[in-house]
Amino acid sequence: MTAAGPPLPRLARSSTLRLVGVVAGVFLVATLGLAILVRQTVSTAMERRILDTIRTDAAGLEEVWREGGTPALTRAVERRRGETGTDGHRRVHLVVSAEGEKLAGDFEAWPNDVAPAGEIVRFRDPSSGLAYSGVVRRIAGGPDLLVAHDRAEHEAVMRRLAGDLAAPIGLALIVSLIVAAIVGRRLLARVERVNATARAVEAGDLAARVPGGGDDEFGRLAIHVNAMLDRIAILMRGVHHLSDQIAHETRTPLARLRSRLERARREAEAVPGAGATIPALDDAIAESAELIAVFSALLDIARTEAAAGDARGLARVDLAEVVADVADLYEAVAEDRGVSLAVATVPSVVLGERLLLTRMIANLVDNAVKFSPEGGVIDIVATAGDGEIRLVVRVRGPGLPEGFEAAAFERFTRAEDVGAVPGHGLGLPLVRAVALRHGMKIDLERADPGLRVVIRARPAAA
Amino acid sequence: MAMHALIIEDDAVVAEHVATLLGARDFATETVTDGAEGLRRAAARAYDLVVTDRMLPGLEGLDVVERLRALGVGTPVLVVSALGLAGDRAHGLDRGADNYLAKPFSDDEFLARVHALLRRARPEPHPEVMLVGDIEIRVKARTVHRAGRHVALSPKEFELLRCLAEHAGRFVPRSLLLERVWKLRFDPQTNVVDVHVSRLRGKIDEGFETTVIRSARGEGYMLAAEDA
């Protein structure tokens, strides 16, 4: 068995259920404690009342002995046989001589389990099986006296008490469970609203906010989460604005640099008789073009990321058509490199920007063609099902170095052994930015040999 | 007859550069730096071409275009902007611009786009048969002959050749070919266009000694107007 064990079913993991369980447990313990306390108090009170009566009775009998001696006492006890006390309980008596011989009373002999020295006693009569409680009185210079009271009534009261308590306790338990469940669900529904908002934001909807408010802890949580999201939105707008600003401020000087280089080239070429090109100028123009390309790609990534969750400008796009267009574009290059494209798609309509999605798939295929070994096959597969569209590009190339999957999406990151393959490490970051902008999930998976890029998208509503 | 172009651009260096490029193509140019002023002038007289920036004082470049179109002015407009994301271009074209060029651009790319705009704006219908040197392209029948010999081309190769032929004798940058033939507005990392062109070249040149498609400075292609 693994330490983690099998996952708990959803219900058992639910906080509502745990809350209900805890409430039920605490309630049960508290109620049982209370019931025991009540029972104890009632029992003690009853017992004390009985014993008080008995003590009075015993004191009276001792008085009889003092006045009339043992014969008077035995007569008094014989008179009282079968009598019922003022409280309606049967009372028993036993008088034995100092030598242990029965003089009068309801029992034949001193009960075995009653110490003759005890004051307050409890015992069971072996012949009748009845339980008694009573007092023992050793009259100095006289007989021993036992006055007891049968406990049947007492025990019946205790049973009745238990029965009377059980119904309301059970009812209260059920009510408390229901209340706990309702309160739990209501509280957790509010937590769930925060969760739903967080999920929406994660999926790219930056405009999502937690509904409701109020002045309690949950209301304040909602207000804080919303304030945090507002702050993120402001920061995102700042990034957006900054990137526009950079685009304008930096591309203009780059444009000037390039146009001046081109003018220099034109003027050099126009010199009569020279007619030759200046390789350094051509190189400088090529370098500036490269610089501009890297810069544009960075800006494209930044602005695409900033547009994540913005539903404006999205239209229905069939990824199968986009794949077909891209395959058409790359077919020739692939063939030149001895690589073939195996396309298998079903209609996969998503909401998106067609140009961006085309660029995303083109980047993936571009990478696949670059890294595919000669004679290799690149699979481009689009499937739909279970409310999800899956687009998979699989290349049977060398794959990625161990642990490179996460870093592959960072800007300017390239695996170490790809030195000969051109690129700046901006292809996959743009792919991820486009996926993010469309709320798609993207994963790199090992597919020995090679690599599988898996994109999961929500289908557009019909 | 000289053509007239209006340049709306607040960056003096870019404006001057554009004016120089257009001047070399027999354009008389006027430059304004303010969007609102640009709109007023473009609406007041019939220019052959308007080149506008987007982020302008006075009025945004795309607003200028949109208001021009609302006034019924159909002058070809080329938007030149640092906002070069695919979405920005699509947005620009949606709002009435005829072409959208991201800064920074190369001279050849600018001129190729101006040429494409003027060609499209010309009133005469597009010819059914295009003749470039010894190449004959029948647009409707989608057939190509070189010196009377039929050349079998794939649909994309035909589109490539047709686009080059429309700009015969002029440089056509890769970006324009991608846009026209594949409807793509970004530059793939791999030289996909080069491979398609080299295949087209192989088919067109097969059995001939001269090559009609020339590479231009590694950035694009040109279909030679006359036999070299």
Contacts between the chains, C-beta under 8 A, distances in Angstrom:
chain1	res1	chain2	res2	distance
A	244	B	83	6.8
A	247	B	82	4.6
A	247	B	83	6.4
A	247	B	84	7.5
A	248	B	55	5.8
A	248	B	82	4.6
A	248	B	83	7.8
A	251	B	82	4.3
A	251	B	84	7.8
A	251	B	103	5.0
A	251	B	104	5.7
A	252	B	11	5.6
A	252	B	14	6.7
A	252	B	82	6.4
A	252	B	103	6.5
A	252	B	104	7.9
A	254	B	103	7.9
A	254	B	104	4.8
A	255	B	14	6.0
A	255	B	82	8.0
A	255	B	103	4.6
A	255	B	104	3.3
A	255	B	105	7.1
A	256	B	13	4.8
A	256	B	14	6.9
A	256	B	17	7.6
A	256	B	104	8.0
A	257	B	104	7.8
A	258	B	104	4.9
A	258	B	106	6.8
A	259	B	13	7.7
A	259	B	14	7.5
A	259	B	17	4.4
A	259	B	104	7.6
A	259	B	107	6.9
A	262	B	106	6.6
A	262	B	107	4.8
A	263	B	17	7.6
A	263	B	20	7.5
A	266	B	107	7.7
A	282	B	217	7.1
A	285	B	106	7.8
A	285	B	217	8.0
A	286	B	218	7.1
A	288	B	104	7.9
A	289	B	106	7.3
A	289	B	219	7.5
A	292	B	104	5.3
A	293	B	187	6.9
A	296	B	84	6.1
A	296	B	102	7.2
A	299	B	84	7.7
A	299	B	85	7.4
A	300	B	85	5.5
A	300	B	86	7.8
A	300	B	186	7.9
A	303	B	85	5.3
A	304	B	85	7.4
A	307	B	87	7.5
A	313	B	87	6.4
A	313	B	91	7.7
A	325	B	182	6.8
A	325	B	183	7.7
A	328	B	156	6.7
A	328	B	182	7.6
A	329	B	182	5.5
A	329	B	184	7.3
A	329	B	188	7.1
A	329	B	192	5.3
A	330	B	190	7.6
A	330	B	192	6.0
A	332	B	192	7.1
A	332	B	195	4.5
A	332	B	196	5.4
A	332	B	199	6.0
A	333	B	190	5.7
A	333	B	191	7.4
A	333	B	192	5.2
A	333	B	195	4.7
A	336	B	195	5.6
A	353	B	86	7.3
A	353	B	87	6.1
A	353	B	90	7.9
A	355	B	86	3.9
A	355	B	87	7.1
A	355	B	90	6.3
A	355	B	184	7.6
A	355	B	185	5.9
A	355	B	186	7.4
A	356	B	86	6.1
A	356	B	87	7.2
A	358	B	184	6.4
A	359	B	86	6.8
A	359	B	184	7.9
A	359	B	186	5.1
A	362	B	184	7.6
A	362	B	186	7.7
A	362	B	188	5.5
A	363	B	188	8.0
A	363	B	189	7.5
A	366	B	188	5.7
A	366	B	189	5.2
A	366	B	190	5.1
A	369	B	190	6.3
A	370	B	189	7.8
A	370	B	190	6.5
A	422	B	189	7.1
A	423	B	189	6.0
A	427	B	189	6.3
